[in-house]
Amino acid sequence: MRERRHELLCLTTPLGGAPRLPSRGATMSNEEAYAGGLLNRALDPATQPPEIRAFLQAEIELLRDLTASGMRVIDLGCGTGRHLALLRDRLALGVGVDYQHVYLVEAHARAGSHPLHFVTGDATAVPIASKFDLAICMTNTWGTMSDKAGVLREMRRLAPGPDRRLLSVYAAASVPARCEWYRRLGHGVVEVADEFILTEGGFRSEHFSEARLRDLVGACVVRPLAEIAYVVTF
């Protein structure tokens, strides 16, 4: 199973028409949704409600506070490598892992001559033996992954030091802003449950309570982030 990142969704859209829904009984996997390539559009500030923009900026500020010159950082579900690119002047090594190769082409272009490297791979079976000072999985990537325990195992293996792993995930307070975000992207929400949002095409994105995060992650520190999210250090 390949695992990836970013809070995105997509349906197939005919030229000049509305999104085409799957046939009756069919659903779109999160993997198929991400393969549709709407990541860059979702990261366009023009599509984002204010709460989402504030969350994305808070992530950047958090990473800048946590990283020091000479650190080695690995980003699981890195997408187009935007977080590593923002940190590139201070990192001794940055490695991004994502199963969508097309995103990594853009990530390589962003890297330039800096020590950033990008690997097409599965976040539950990262093909890297090296150890890192920090392992990150940002922007609710973990909340779209099916094998959450497998991702946590890899993060612990890659960054074995205490409190060297970082997740950012959505809280239930994010639901109204996320529903609006999806609507702006042309993808209606058909179900809002205690733990997830489901779109017309079958994309499923989770949100978390502090108690659920502690159950899933184990020993960790959970802190609020930008009013609609949590950052988890473990």
C-alpha positions, -999 to +999 in steps of 0.1 A: +000+000+000+014+034-010+008+063+014+010+100+007+002+134+018-017+166+016-053+176+022-067+173-013-094+158-033-105+156-069-131+142-092-128+137-130-140+169-147-151+169-183-140+199-204-164+227-197-186+206-174-192+198-138-172+171-120-182+136-132-191+114-102-182+077-101-208+052-112-233+040-087-216+021-060-181+031-071-158+052-050-125+069-055-096+060-033-075+087-017-046+075-039-066+080-070-078+114-058-042+126-053-032+112-087-056+137-102-030+164-096-050+191-078-023+197-052-010+229-066-045+243-070-054+235-034-022+252-023-031+284-042-041+309-015-069+321-037-087+288-031-082+288+007-106+301+033-088+323+059-086+295+085-068+272+061-043+299+051-036+306+088-030+269+094-006+266+065+013+296+077+014+283+112+030+251+100+057+271+082+065+291+113+065+260+135+090+243+112+113+273+112+112+274+150+121+237+152+149+234+127+184+246+133+214+250+110+230+216+100+199+195+107+189+164+087+151+163+080+129+138+062+094+147+051+070+117+045+044+126+020+063+156+008+042+164-023+060+191-042+086+196-015+074+230-003+084+225+033+119+213+026+123+241+001+115+267+027+141+252+050+168+245+024+192+272+035+196+258+070+195+220+063+226+198+059+202+173+043+166+172+034+148+141+020+113+140+008+093+108+001+061+107-019+045+080-041+034+106-068+064+109-090+049+139-109+050+159-077+086+150-071+096+163-105+085+198-093+102+192-059+135+185-077+132+217-096+126+237-064+157+221-048+182+237-072+217+232-059+207+228-023+211+194-005+175+183-010+167+149-024+134+133-033+124+097-035+094+080-050+083+056-023+058+043+003+056+061+036+051+027+053+083+012+038+107+040+031+137+028+011+162+047+032+185+034+060+199+067+071+189+084+103+175+120+106+173+147+133+136+152+125+109+133+107+078+152+096+044+145+081+025+177+076-008+193+065-030+164+076-012+140+053-014+114+081-052+120+082-056+107+047-034+076+051-049+042+058-020+025+075-013+051+101+006+027+124+029+018+096+038+055+090+045+060+127+068+030+127+088+044+098+090+078+114+103+063+146+129+042+127+141+072+106+143+097+135+148+075+166+157+103+190+131+115+217+106+140+204+121+139+169+089+131+150+062+157+141+027+154+127+002+182+119-034+171+117-068+187+116-091+190+146-128+189+145-129+227+145-115+226+110-147+210+095-165+242+083-133+257+067-124+224+050-160+220+036-158+255+022-123+248+008-136+217-010-166+235-023-143+261-038-124+233-055-157+220-070-160+189-048-190+187-026-191+171+008-216+143+013-208+132+049-193+148+079-187+123+107-171+125+141-138+114+126-138+123+089-152+142+059-163+123+028-167+139-006-189+130-035-160+111-052-152+090-022-122+110-009-119+106+029-100+130+051-099+125+089-098+149+118-088+141+154-095+147+190-066+149+215-078+117+231-078+098+197-044+111+188-030+098+221-046+064+215-032+062+180+003+076+185+010+065+221+032+087+243+032+121+227+027+158+232-004+173+216-007+211+211-032+233+193-022+248+160-039+278+144-073+271+161-082+243+137-054+218+140-030+200+163+007+194+162+018+161+176+054+155+188+064+120+197 
